[in-house]
Amino acid sequence: MNVTVRFAPSPTGFLHIGGARTALFNWLYARHHGGSFRLRIEDTDRARSTGEAVAAIIDGLDWLGLHWDGDIVHQSERQPRHAEVVRQMLASGHAYRAYDSPEELEAMRQKAKAEGRSIRYDGVWRERGTGDAPSGIAPVIRLKAPRDGATTIHDHVQGEVTVANAQLDDLILLRADGTPTYNLSVVVDDHDMAISHVIRGDDHFTNAFRQTQIYRALGWEAPEFAHVPLIHGPDGAKLSKRQGALGVEAYRDTGYLPEALRNYLLRLGWSHGDDEIISTEQAIRWFDIDAIGKSPARFDFAKLANLNGRYIRESDDARLVDLIAPRYGRDLTGDERARLLLLMPHVKSRAKTIKELADITKVYISPRPIPIEPKAAASFDPAARELLNALTPALSDSPWLAAELESRVRGFAEARQLQLATLAQPLRVALTGSANSPPIFAVMAALGREETMGRIRDALATLSGI
């Protein structure tokens, strides 16, 4: 079988995290089987669909690296084809016009409610001809669904599920204004796009039975289905924004790497033994829909952050500099970029997001004098200032390499029978404004001679009153 799958979002908002996982599963399944991954924008709801949302979906998929095959299909452009199919169904007797007034439909609902029945259309117009049509009412066109027997779905995730046809009413195919409904449009588009497998959230599972009836009425072969359980919050309830129900752009802006987010989403509802770190190549090689679990996955920000931190540690230093550079609010000079590149091997292990990494490294490109944290300043006592004053001449003519600088400072300390930390700590405060930093000699080497000596002079002048 030639595998063709699709991701079919409605452009009424951002690309949320559940949609991103659905897109990922479809993309991986297509790549695993050497098939096609198509993108269809289901924009038939013209009142709620926006160009901004379409752009956000495309941008989110592009950032995640989930590139589709072929042109984007816009469902709204295919409405003439949808209407054509409905006319075929009318001609074949698998659909009919229904002229119920709003008042009649409401009376039907109230009667079912009073009798404790499910609210379904009663099929009053199934066998009536247009000669009985009342004036002034534009008809809807409904599917003449089978009333006896049952409809069975063989789902790759949910298993085999059967629903009695008596539970499925004659759904509307075309509204009174001639626009197609969701279930009709999906069936026609999936058929025309030769979709072999429909992988989507299990909130669409009930639609699969209705869509299967449309396929059978048209004499078309239905695709295989895989309905994926939704993502829940850590407490097992519906995912809220606070728990992670955000757009993909929010994860990008916070500083998650696309490969880390892909890895995390892959593990939400799908597993491969005990493997946690799964490269894209491994995911393509291993992924199959039959390994998707039946239970809802639980989103955990802490696990995502830890995973992202691991990917940051393994990332190329130059790429990380490129990612943090736009977060400082100004263009970086060539010297500043070089400084960050030298420091990156020493700082990237300290961050779990790109935002954290930018925050950590900001001090190294900040203009002098840099701010000094009060707790760090408290350790800058007269003895420390005296030592730094005495150390300055020894540094001024040193070769400006981390190993040479360490040798000079260590020799200075040994000559005075001091521990290296006695000098390293006030140096750290003077150069970073903090009591914690990467290895201080790496910091000095990255800052350069002029900046290092200037920051030491600034600290001595600023903290002379302590």
C-alpha positions in Angstrom: 0.0 0.0 0.0 1.2 3.5 -0.8 1.0 5.4 2.5 -0.4 9.0 2.3 -1.4 10.8 5.5 -2.5 14.3 6.2 -2.5 16.9 8.9 -5.7 18.9 8.7 -6.0 21.7 11.2 -8.8 24.3 11.4 -7.2 27.8 11.2 -9.2 29.3 14.1 -6.1 29.8 16.3 -2.5 28.8 16.9 -1.0 25.4 16.3 -1.6 24.0 19.8 0.6 21.3 21.3 -1.9 18.5 20.7 -2.1 19.4 17.0 1.7 19.5 16.9 1.8 15.9 18.2 -0.8 14.8 15.6 1.2 16.4 12.9 4.4 14.7 14.2 2.8 11.2 14.3 1.5 11.7 10.7 4.9 13.0 9.5 6.8 10.1 11.2 4.4 7.5 9.8 4.8 8.8 6.3 8.6 9.0 6.5 8.7 5.5 8.1 6.8 4.0 5.2 8.4 6.2 2.5 5.0 7.8 1.9 3.6 11.3 1.6 2.7 13.8 4.4 0.1 16.3 3.2 -1.1 19.5 4.7 -4.8 20.5 4.4 -6.2 23.7 5.9 -9.8 23.0 6.9 -11.0 26.6 6.6 -14.7 26.1 5.7 -15.7 28.0 8.8 -15.1 31.4 7.2 -16.3 33.3 10.2 -13.6 31.9 12.5 -10.8 31.1 10.1 -8.1 33.7 9.7 -5.1 34.3 7.6 -3.1 34.9 10.7 -4.0 31.5 12.1 -3.0 29.8 8.8 0.4 31.6 8.9 0.8 30.5 12.5 0.1 26.9 11.7 2.6 26.9 8.7 5.2 28.7 10.8 4.8 26.3 13.6 5.2 23.2 11.4 8.2 24.7 9.7 9.9 25.5 13.0 9.2 21.9 14.2 10.8 20.6 11.0 7.6 18.8 9.9 7.7 19.7 6.2 4.8 18.5 4.1 4.8 17.1 0.6 3.1 18.8 -2.3 0.9 21.9 -2.3 -1.2 22.9 0.7 -4.9 22.1 0.1 -7.3 24.7 1.3 -10.7 23.0 1.9 -12.7 26.2 1.2 -11.4 26.2 -2.4 -12.9 22.7 -2.9 -16.6 23.5 -2.0 -17.8 23.1 -5.6 -16.3 19.5 -5.6 -18.1 18.8 -2.3 -21.4 20.0 -3.7 -20.9 17.9 -6.8 -20.5 14.7 -4.7 -23.7 15.5 -2.8 -25.6 15.8 -6.1 -24.2 12.4 -7.0 -25.5 11.0 -3.7 -29.0 12.6 -4.4 -29.0 11.0 -7.8 -28.1 7.6 -6.4 -30.7 7.7 -3.7 -28.1 7.9 -0.8 -29.1 11.4 0.2 -32.4 13.4 0.3 -33.6 17.0 0.7 -35.1 17.9 4.1 -37.4 20.9 4.4 -37.8 21.0 8.1 -38.4 24.5 9.5 -36.4 25.7 12.6 -39.6 25.3 14.6 -40.1 21.7 13.5 -36.6 20.8 14.4 -36.9 22.4 17.8 -40.1 20.5 18.4 -38.3 17.3 17.4 -35.5 18.0 19.9 -38.0 18.8 22.7 -40.0 15.6 22.1 -36.8 13.4 22.2 -35.7 15.2 25.4 -39.1 14.7 27.0 -39.1 11.0 26.1 -35.5 10.5 27.4 -34.1 9.7 24.0 -31.0 10.8 22.3 -31.6 13.8 20.1 -31.5 12.6 16.5 -33.2 13.6 13.3 -36.3 11.4 12.8 -36.0 11.1 9.1 -39.4 12.6 8.3 -38.3 13.7 4.8 -36.5 10.4 3.9 -39.3 9.2 1.6 -41.1 12.4 0.8 -40.9 13.9 -2.6 -40.1 17.5 -3.5 -43.8 17.9 -4.3 -44.4 18.1 -0.6 -41.9 20.8 -0.1 -43.2 23.9 1.7 -42.6 27.2 0.2 -40.1 29.6 1.6 -37.8 27.0 3.1 -34.5 26.2 1.5 -33.7 22.5 2.2 -30.7 20.9 3.7 -29.4 17.7 2.1 -29.0 14.8 4.5 -27.4 11.4 4.2 -29.9 8.5 3.9 -28.0 6.5 6.5 -28.7 2.8 7.1 -31.1 2.2 10.0 -30.5 -1.5 10.5 -27.3 -3.3 11.3 -24.1 -1.7 12.6 -21.0 0.2 11.6 -17.7 -1.2 12.7 -14.4 0.7 12.8 -11.1 -1.3 12.9 -8.9 1.3 14.6 -5.1 0.9 15.0 -5.3 2.4 18.5 -8.8 1.9 19.8 -9.2 -1.6 18.4 -12.4 -2.9 16.8 -15.5 -0.8 17.8 -19.1 -1.3 16.6 -21.9 1.2 16.8 -25.5 0.3 16.0 -26.7 2.2 13.0 -29.9 3.2 15.0 -27.6 5.4 17.0 -26.5 7.3 14.0 -29.0 9.7 12.4 -29.2 11.2 8.9 -26.5 13.8 9.2 -26.6 17.0 7.1 -24.3 16.9 4.1 -25.1 20.4 2.6 -26.6 23.2 4.7 -29.5 25.3 3.4 -27.1 27.9 2.1 -25.3 25.2 0.0 -22.1 25.0 2.1 -20.8 21.5 2.9 -20.6 20.2 6.5 -17.4 19.0 8.1 -17.9 15.2 7.8 -18.8 15.5 4.1 -15.8 17.7 3.3 -13.4 15.5 5.1 -14.6 12.4 3.3 -14.4 13.9 -0.2 -11.0 15.5 0.5 -9.5 12.4 2.0 -10.7 10.4 -1.0 -9.5 12.8 -3.6 -6.1 13.2 -1.9 -5.8 9.4 -1.8 -5.3 9.4 2.0 -4.6 5.9 3.1 -4.4 6.4 6.9 -6.2 9.0 9.1 -4.2 9.6 12.2 -6.0 12.2 14.5 -7.2 12.8 18.0 -9.8 10.5 19.6 -12.1 13.5 19.9 -12.9 12.7 16.3 -13.6 9.0 16.9 -17.4 9.4 16.7 -17.0 11.2 13.4 -15.3 8.1 12.0 -18.5 6.1 12.1 -20.5 8.9 10.3 -17.7 9.3 7.8 -17.6 5.5 7.2 -21.3 5.6 6.3 -20.6 8.4 3.8 -17.7 6.3 2.2 -20.0 3.3 1.9 -22.8 5.4 0.3 -20.4 6.6 -2.3 -18.9 3.2 -2.9 -15.4 4.4 -1.9 -12.9 2.6 0.3 -12.5 4.2 3.7 -8.9 4.9 4.9 -7.5 3.1 7.9 -8.0 4.9 11.2 -5.8 5.6 14.2 -7.5 7.8 16.9 -4.9 9.0 19.3 -5.9 9.7 23.0 -5.6 13.4 23.9 -3.0 15.0 26.0 -4.0 15.7 29.6 -2.4 17.8 32.3 -0.3 16.3 35.1 -3.5 15.9 37.2 -5.2 13.8 34.5 -7.7 16.6 33.7 -8.0 18.4 30.4 -4.8 20.2 29.5 -5.0 23.9 30.5 -2.8 26.7 29.3 -1.0 26.7 32.6 -0.2 23.1 32.1 1.0 23.3 28.6 -2.0 23.9 26.3 -0.1 26.6 24.4 0.7 27.4 20.8 4.0 26.0 19.4 5.2 29.6 19.1 5.0 30.0 22.9 7.4 27.0 23.3 9.7 28.5 20.7 9.7 31.9 22.4 10.3 30.4 25.8 13.4 28.8 24.3 12.7 25.1 23.6 14.6 23.5 20.8 12.4 22.0 18.0 14.2 18.7 18.2 13.7 18.5 22.0 10.0 19.3 21.6 9.6 16.7 18.9 11.3 14.1 21.1 9.1 15.0 24.0 5.9 14.9 22.0 6.9 11.6 20.5 7.1 10.1 23.9 3.6 11.4 24.8 1.6 8.3 24.0 4.2 6.4 22.1 7.1 4.5 23.4 10.1 2.4 22.3 11.2 0.4 25.3 13.0 2.6 27.8 14.4 4.9 25.3 14.0 8.6 26.3 16.4 10.4 23.9 15.3 9.5 20.4 16.9 11.2 17.4 14.8 12.1 14.4 16.5 9.3 12.4 15.7 6.7 15.1 12.1 8.0 15.4 11.6 7.5 11.6 13.1 4.1 11.8 11.1 2.9 14.8 7.7 4.7 14.6 4.5 2.8 13.9 0.9 3.6 14.9 0.3 0.2 16.5 2.6 1.2 19.3 0.5 4.2 20.3 -1.1 3.7 23.7 -4.8 3.8 24.5 -4.5 5.9 27.6 -4.2 9.7 27.5 -0.7 11.0 28.0 0.2 13.5 30.7 2.1 16.7 30.0 4.9 17.4 32.3 6.8 20.7 32.0 9.6 19.6 34.3 10.3 16.6 32.0 10.2 18.7 28.9 12.6 21.2 30.5 15.1 18.5 31.5 15.0 17.0 28.1 15.5 20.4 26.5 18.5 21.0 28.7 20.0 17.8 27.5 19.5 18.8 23.9 21.1 22.3 24.6 24.2 20.6 26.1 24.6 18.5 23.0 24.0 21.4 20.6 26.6 23.1 18.4 28.0 26.2 20.2 27.7 28.5 17.2 24.0 27.5 16.7 23.3 28.4 20.4 25.0 31.8 19.9 22.7 32.4 16.9 19.7 31.4 19.0 20.4 33.7 21.9 21.7 36.7 19.9 18.2 38.1 19.1 17.2 38.0 22.8 19.4 40.8 24.0 17.3 43.6 22.3 20.2 44.9 20.2 22.6 43.8 17.5 25.8 42.1 18.8 29.2 43.1 17.7 31.6 40.6 16.2 33.7 40.7 19.4 30.6 40.0 21.5 29.6 37.0 19.4 33.2 35.7 19.6 33.1 36.2 23.4 29.8 34.2 23.7 31.2 31.5 21.5 34.3 31.1 23.7 32.0 30.9 26.8 29.3 28.6 25.4 31.0 25.3 26.3 31.1 26.4 29.9 27.6 27.9 30.2 25.3 25.8 28.2 25.1 23.0 30.8 23.6 25.6 33.2 20.4 26.3 31.1 17.3 24.3 30.4 15.9 26.8 27.8 17.4 29.2 25.3 15.8 32.0 27.3 17.7 30.9 30.4 20.9 30.6 28.4 20.4 34.2 27.2 19.8 35.4 30.8 22.9 33.6 32.0 25.1 35.0 29.3 23.8 38.6 29.3 26.4 39.8 31.9 29.2 38.9 29.5 28.1 41.4 26.9 26.7 44.0 29.3 28.3 47.5 29.2 30.6 48.5 32.1 30.2 49.0 34.9 28.3 45.7 35.4 25.8 45.5 38.3 27.1 43.5 41.3 24.7 41.4 43.4 24.5 42.5 47.0 25.3 39.1 48.4 28.4 38.9 46.1 29.4 42.4 47.1 29.4 41.5 50.7 32.3 39.1 50.2 34.4 41.9 48.6 36.1 42.9 51.8 39.2 45.1 52.2 41.5 42.1 52.1 40.0 41.0 48.8 40.4 44.4 47.3 44.0 44.6 48.5 44.7 41.3 46.8 43.1 42.3 43.5 45.1 45.6 43.6 48.3 43.6 44.0 47.3 41.0 41.4 46.6 43.5 38.6 50.3 44.0 37.6 50.8 40.3 37.4 47.8 40.0 35.0 48.5 43.0 32.8 51.5 41.4 30.9 50.2 37.8 31.0 49.6 35.9 27.7 45.8 36.1 27.5 44.9 32.4 27.5 42.9 30.6 30.2 45.8 28.2 31.1 48.4 31.1 31.3 46.0 33.2 33.4 45.4 30.4 35.8 49.2 29.8 36.1 49.8 33.5 36.9 47.0 33.7 39.5 48.0 30.3 41.1 51.6 31.4 41.3 50.6 34.7 42.9 48.5 32.8 45.5 51.2 30.3 46.3 53.7 33.1 46.8 51.5 34.4 49.6 50.6 31.0 50.9 46.9 31.4 49.9 44.3 29.1 48.5 43.5 29.7 44.9 39.8 30.3 45.9 40.9 33.3 48.0 41.7 35.1 44.7 39.3 33.4 42.4 36.2 34.5 44.3 36.8 38.2 44.3 37.8 37.9 40.6 34.5 36.2 39.9 32.6 39.0 41.7 34.4 41.7 39.8 34.0 40.1 36.4 30.5 38.7 36.6 28.8 40.5 39.5 27.9 37.2 41.0 29.3 34.6 43.4 28.7 31.9 40.8 30.0 31.7 37.3 31.7 29.3 34.8 35.4 28.6 35.4 36.8 32.1 36.1 39.9 31.7 33.9 37.7 30.8 30.9 35.6 33.9 31.7 38.8 36.0 31.7 40.0 34.5 28.4 36.6 35.2 26.8 36.3 38.7 28.0 39.7 39.6 26.8 42.4 41.7 28.5 40.9 45.1 28.2 37.4 44.2 29.4 38.8 42.0 32.2 41.1 44.7 33.5 38.3 47.3 33.1 35.8 45.3 35.1 38.4 44.8 37.9 39.0 48.5 38.1 35.2 49.2 38.1 34.7 46.8 41.0 37.5 48.2 43.0 36.1 51.7 42.5 32.5 50.8 43.1 33.1 48.6 46.2 35.8 50.7 47.8 33.4 51.8 50.5 32.6 48.3 51.8 
